[in-house]
Amino acid sequence: MELLQITTTQLDTLSSGGQEPVRVIELLLKGGFMMIPIFLLSIVAVYVFVERILNIKKASKIGDHFFDDIKKQVLNGDINSAKVLCAQNDSPIARMIEKGLSRLGTELKNIEASIENVGRIEIYKLEKNLSLLATISGAAPMIGFLGTVTGMIRAFISIAQEEGTVSPKLLSSGIYEAMITTAAGLFVGIIAYLGYNYLVTRVQKLVYKMEYTSINFLDLLQEPR
């Protein structure tokens, strides 16, 4: 029964160690100068992810009946209306089809080659800065590890310069401050890695759609009229 008489205040003191809780911002500031490049990498990663996701989302927007309308215009022989319809759609698929329409009258292999060239350019635009995001996913943890190593070196130098018995507080504070950069670097790296893989998946889906539409367009040109 005596154990049940421990007050709530005593429990709070035991759980917190009798100290004020450390705020996240204060904790990050104790990470040292290596936190600066990690912070800058996090800003770049967020910018690249937001910019790419908006660009890919814009490139994916195309009417559900776009190709059906193109097919109808081509079969009717109204190529100019088909070109206008492509010009009204700001998407990689529309630009590929428009390039193919501009090559009508030439051999089929020339039309196919022109469509593939435009497709490669559009894929390059979609994948822009994705390599930077992949680099950040690997560089941020490495910078964090470097910050931990340099922090540990400083901590041991302080211990070596301490005369007499080294207090546990001095030892533990030096170590946890050094480990902050590792945690921050891993956090930024994981977020960048997840963002990179998500963007790559979105790009691959759009590329498949581009290939599927271009194949259907080439088949359309071979249909008897």
N, C-alpha and C positions, 0 to 999 in steps of 0.2 A: 504493500500500500504506500510505502514511503516513496517508491519510484514514481508513482502516479502524481505525487505532489510537486513535481518539477514544474515551475511556472513557465508560461509562454515566453517571458522575457529571457529566462535562462536558456530555453531552446533556441531562440533567435541568436543569443550570444554564442552558443555552441556551433550553430550552423554557419555563422558568418565569421567565426574566429574572433569576435569582438572588435572587428574592423569595419570601416565603411566599404561598401561594394565598389569595385573599380569600374568606372565608366568605360565604354568601348572607345570613345575618342581619346581619352587619356591613355588608355592602353596602347592604342595605335601610335600615339605620339612618342611613346617610350621605345618604339622599335628602331629608332636611329635614322640615319640619313638614307639607308637603303629602302626605307618606306617611300621615298620620293619617286624613284623610277617605277616601283610597283603601283603607286597611285596613278602615275601618268599612263602606265600600260592599261590600267583599268578604265580610264577615261577613253583611250583610243579603242579599246575592245567594245565598249558600249556604243561609241559613235559608229564604228564599222558595222556592228550588228544591226543597229537601227537603220542606218543608211542602206544596207544591203537588203534587209527584209522589206523595206518600203519599195526599193527598186524592183525586187523580184515579184512583189505583189502587184506592182503596176504592170510589169511585163506579162504577168499571167492573166490580166484582164482582157478578155476577148469575148465577143458575142457567142452565145450558144449555137446560133444558126449562121455563123460567119462563113464557114466552108460551104454550107448548103447554098448560101446566096452566091458565093463565088462560082460554084458548080453550075448554078442556074444561068448565070451571066455568060460563062464560057460556052456552055452548050447552045445558048442562043446566039453566040457569035458577038456579043456585046463586050468586047475586051476592055474598052475605055471605061465602062461602068464598073467593071471588076477592079480596074486599077484605082478608080476613085474610092471604091469601097475599102480597098487595102490602105489607101492613104489616110482614110478617116480613122483607122485603128492603129494606135501607137503601141505595137507589140512586135516581138521578134517574128512570130508566125506570119503576121501581115506583111512585114518587110520581105520575108523569104518568098511568099507567094507573089508579091508585087515584082520582085526581081525575076521570077520565073515568067510572069506575064510579059515583061519587057523583052524577053528573049524568044517569044513565040515567033515561029517562022524559020528558026534555025533547027539544027539537029537536036534530038532528044537528049543526047549525052552532054551537049553544051548547056541546055537548060538545067539539067541535073547538076552539072558542075557549078553553075552560077548560084543555084540555090544552096549548094553545100558551102560555097565560099561565104555567102551571107550568113549562113548558120554558124560557121566557125567564128565569125566576127561577133555575132550576137552572144554566143556562149562565152567568149572572152569577156564581153561586157558584163555578163551575169556573174562570172567568177572573179571579177575585180575585187581586190583587197581581201579575198578569202584566205590567201596565203599569209597575209599579215595577221589575221586572226589565229591561224594555226601556229604562227611563230610566237605570238603572245602566250598561247596555251602552254608552250614549252619553256619560254624564256622567264615568265613570271615565277614559277617554282624554283628555277635555278638561281634567280636573283635573291629569292627568299632564303635559299640555302646559303648563299654567299653572305647575306646579312647575318645569318645565324653564326656562321664560322667567325666572321669579324667581331660579332658581339661576344662570342665565347672567348676570343683572344683578349678583348678588352677586359672582360670579367676576370680572367685568370691573371692578367697584369695587375688589376686592382687588388686581387687576393695576395699576389706576391709582394706588393708594396705595403700591405697591411702588417703592422708590427704586432707581435703577440698572437693570441688565438683569434682565428677568423670566425666572425659571427655567422650563424646560419642564415640570418637575414640578408647579409651582404652576398653570400654565395647564391641563395635562391633568387634574389632580385636580379642579379646579373644574368643568371641562366634564363629566367622567364622572359626578361626583356629581349634576350637574343633569339628566343624561340618565336617571338611575335612575328618577325619577318617571314619565317617559314610558313606559319599559318596564313598570313596575308597573301603570300605568293601562291600557295596551294589553292586558296579560295579563288583568286583571280584566274589562275590557270584552269581550274575546273570549270568555271563559268565560261571562259573563252572556248574551251574544248567542246562543251555542250552546245554553245552557240554556233561554232564552226560546223559540227556534224548536222545540226538542224538546217543550216543554210545549204549545205551540200545536198541534203536530201531534197530540199525544195528545188534546187537547181536541176537535179537529176530528173525530177518529175516533169519539169518544164521542158527539158531537153528531149525527153521521151515523147512529149506531146508535139514538139516541133518536128521530130523525125516522123512520127505517125502522120502528121498533116502533110508533110512534103511528099511522102510515099503516095498518099491518096491523091495529091495534086498531079503527080507524074502519071498515075494510073488514069486520071481524068483526061489527060492529054492524049492518051492512047485509045480512048473510047471512040467508036465510030460515030460520026455525025450525019 
